[in-house]
Amino acid sequence: MLRSLHKLYQQKGLLSGIVIDECDGLPSSSAYSSRFGSLLRAYRLIGFTPDRDYRYVQVNRDLRKLHPEILRQVLDGLKATGSDAWQDLQTDRVIVNNEFSLGVVVARCVEAPTGLLRWQLRFDTSLAPDITIVVRMDSANRAPLDYYLFPRIDMFSEKLRLAEDNALGLDAYRFDDLDLLYEIAKPVPLAEAI
């Protein structure tokens, strides 16, 4: 497979999934990806370095692995303050006290050419959680920087772009941690509520 890929690289001078898939007699790009773990790894093995920076692919993989850990931390935080919380395994939503649902979005940090940091968010509006927790990652995409708690009623778009500092209309939803969420979710005994 690698010899054939190297020969194609020598013929074309570049590689991509499309170039591979259009070549008769060569395994598909998905076959290379499956066999070598990724197309980028197959490229490295034959000495091809794409012009485009693909580091984001590994960052996205790492963030997908981090998502269940963050969900577990949210569940643990809710339970530690007395809430009854569980994860709906089909939707990944967290159901709190059988009263409302939470969704979690992990936002990758990207450094713009100007050096400013940006976070591009995409919400799964089909799940319609009552509150979406946005975990804004630090500049190295290794740990949470802060959190945004967006209620469904205030979400007007499937996409959102955050900067380091945003208008009050967005930063009003920003928190350093999730303690406020855990506190407001905590059940109150009926005698105290009256």
C-alpha positions as CSV (number, residue, x, y, z in Angstrom):
1,M,0.0,0.0,0.0
2,L,2.8,2.4,0.9
3,R,4.8,1.7,-2.2
4,S,1.7,2.4,-4.4
5,L,1.0,5.6,-2.4
6,H,4.6,6.7,-2.8
7,K,4.5,6.1,-6.5
8,L,1.3,8.2,-6.8
9,Y,3.0,11.0,-4.8
10,Q,6.0,10.9,-7.2
11,Q,3.6,11.1,-10.2
12,K,1.3,13.8,-8.9
13,G,3.7,15.8,-6.6
14,L,1.0,16.0,-3.9
15,L,-1.6,13.9,-2.2
16,S,-5.1,14.2,-0.9
17,G,-8.1,12.0,-0.2
18,I,-9.5,13.0,-3.6
19,V,-6.3,12.3,-5.5
20,I,-6.0,8.9,-3.9
21,D,-9.7,8.0,-4.5
22,E,-9.5,9.1,-8.2
23,C,-6.5,6.8,-8.9
24,D,-7.6,3.4,-10.4
25,G,-5.9,0.4,-8.9
26,L,-5.1,2.1,-5.6
27,P,-6.9,1.4,-2.3
28,S,-9.3,4.1,-1.2
29,S,-8.2,7.0,1.1
30,S,-10.4,5.5,3.8
31,A,-8.6,2.2,3.4
32,Y,-5.3,4.0,4.0
33,S,-6.8,5.9,7.0
34,S,-8.0,2.7,8.5
35,R,-4.8,0.7,7.9
36,F,-2.4,3.4,9.2
37,G,-4.6,5.2,11.7
38,S,-5.0,8.3,9.5
39,L,-4.1,9.6,6.1
40,L,-1.5,11.9,7.7
41,R,0.3,9.0,9.2
42,A,0.4,7.2,5.8
43,Y,1.7,10.5,4.3
44,R,4.5,10.7,6.9
45,L,5.5,7.1,6.3
46,I,6.2,7.9,2.6
47,G,7.8,11.3,3.3
48,F,5.0,13.5,2.1
49,T,4.2,16.6,4.2
50,P,1.0,18.5,3.2
51,D,1.2,22.3,2.9
52,R,-1.8,22.7,5.2
53,D,-1.4,22.5,8.9
54,Y,-3.4,19.5,10.1
55,R,-2.5,19.7,13.8
56,Y,-6.2,20.6,14.4
57,V,-7.1,17.0,13.5
58,Q,-5.2,15.6,16.5
59,V,-6.6,18.4,18.7
60,N,-10.1,17.5,17.7
61,R,-9.5,13.9,18.5
62,D,-8.2,14.8,21.9
63,L,-11.2,17.0,22.6
64,R,-13.6,14.2,21.6
65,K,-11.8,12.0,24.2
66,L,-12.1,14.8,26.7
67,H,-15.9,15.2,26.3
68,P,-16.9,12.1,28.3
69,E,-14.6,13.2,31.1
70,I,-16.2,16.7,31.2
71,L,-19.7,15.1,31.2
72,R,-18.6,12.9,34.2
73,Q,-17.3,16.0,36.0
74,V,-20.6,17.8,35.5
75,L,-22.5,14.7,36.8
76,D,-20.2,14.4,39.8
77,G,-20.5,18.2,40.6
78,L,-24.3,18.0,40.4
79,K,-24.5,14.9,42.6
80,A,-22.1,16.3,45.1
81,T,-24.5,19.2,45.7
82,G,-27.5,16.9,46.1
83,S,-29.0,16.9,42.7
84,D,-30.3,13.8,41.0
85,A,-28.5,13.7,37.7
86,W,-28.0,11.1,35.0
87,Q,-26.8,10.9,31.5
88,D,-29.1,10.0,28.7
89,L,-26.8,7.7,26.7
90,Q,-28.6,8.1,23.5
91,T,-28.4,11.9,23.4
92,D,-25.5,12.6,25.8
93,R,-27.7,15.1,27.6
94,V,-27.6,15.3,31.3
95,I,-31.0,15.2,33.0
96,V,-31.1,17.1,36.3
97,N,-33.7,16.3,39.0
98,N,-36.1,15.2,36.1
99,E,-36.7,19.0,35.7
100,F,-34.2,20.2,33.0
101,S,-31.5,19.0,30.6
102,L,-27.9,20.0,30.0
103,G,-25.8,19.6,26.9
104,V,-22.0,20.0,26.8
105,V,-20.0,21.5,23.9
106,V,-16.2,21.6,24.1
107,A,-14.9,24.6,22.1
108,R,-11.4,24.3,20.5
109,C,-9.2,27.4,20.8
110,V,-7.7,28.6,17.5
111,E,-5.1,31.4,17.3
112,A,-5.9,33.8,14.5
113,P,-3.1,35.1,12.2
114,T,-3.3,38.3,14.3
115,G,-2.4,36.3,17.4
116,L,-5.9,36.7,18.9
117,L,-7.7,33.7,20.2
118,R,-11.0,32.5,18.8
119,W,-13.5,29.7,19.6
120,Q,-15.9,28.5,16.9
121,L,-19.0,26.8,18.3
122,R,-21.5,24.5,16.7
123,F,-24.6,23.6,18.6
124,D,-26.7,20.5,18.0
125,T,-30.1,22.1,18.1
126,S,-31.9,18.8,17.4
127,L,-31.2,17.8,21.0
128,A,-32.6,21.0,22.4
129,P,-31.1,20.9,25.9
130,D,-32.5,23.5,28.3
131,I,-29.0,24.7,29.1
132,T,-25.9,24.2,26.9
133,I,-22.6,24.3,28.8
134,V,-19.8,25.6,26.5
135,V,-16.4,24.6,27.8
136,R,-14.0,27.1,26.3
137,M,-10.5,25.5,26.1
138,D,-7.3,27.3,26.9
139,S,-4.8,28.3,24.2
140,A,-3.1,24.9,24.3
141,N,-6.5,23.0,24.2
142,R,-5.4,21.1,27.2
143,A,-7.7,22.4,30.0
144,P,-10.9,24.4,30.3
145,L,-10.3,28.2,30.4
146,D,-13.9,29.1,31.4
147,Y,-17.5,28.1,30.9
148,Y,-20.6,29.6,29.2
149,L,-24.1,28.6,30.3
150,F,-26.4,29.3,27.4
151,P,-30.2,28.8,28.1
152,R,-32.1,27.4,25.1
153,I,-34.3,30.4,25.0
154,D,-31.4,32.7,24.3
155,M,-29.8,30.6,21.6
156,F,-30.6,32.1,18.2
157,S,-28.2,30.3,16.0
158,E,-26.6,26.9,15.5
159,K,-23.2,28.5,15.2
160,L,-21.4,31.1,17.4
161,R,-18.0,32.6,17.4
162,L,-16.3,33.7,20.7
163,A,-13.3,36.0,21.1
164,E,-11.2,36.5,24.2
165,D,-13.5,39.3,25.3
166,N,-17.1,39.5,24.0
167,A,-19.9,41.9,24.3
168,L,-21.9,41.8,27.5
169,G,-24.7,40.0,25.6
170,L,-22.3,37.0,25.5
171,D,-20.0,37.4,28.4
172,A,-23.0,37.7,30.8
173,Y,-23.2,33.9,30.4
174,R,-19.5,33.4,31.2
175,F,-18.3,31.8,34.4
176,D,-14.9,30.7,35.8
177,D,-16.3,27.4,37.0
178,L,-19.6,25.6,37.2
179,D,-20.3,26.2,40.9
180,L,-23.3,28.5,40.2
181,L,-24.9,25.8,38.0
182,Y,-24.5,23.2,40.8
183,E,-25.9,25.6,43.3
184,I,-29.0,26.6,41.3
185,A,-29.7,22.9,40.4
186,K,-29.6,21.8,44.0
187,P,-33.1,20.7,45.1
188,V,-34.7,22.7,47.8
189,P,-36.9,21.0,50.4
190,L,-40.5,22.0,50.2
191,A,-40.5,23.4,53.7
192,E,-37.7,25.8,52.7
193,A,-39.4,26.8,49.5
194,I,-42.6,27.9,51.3
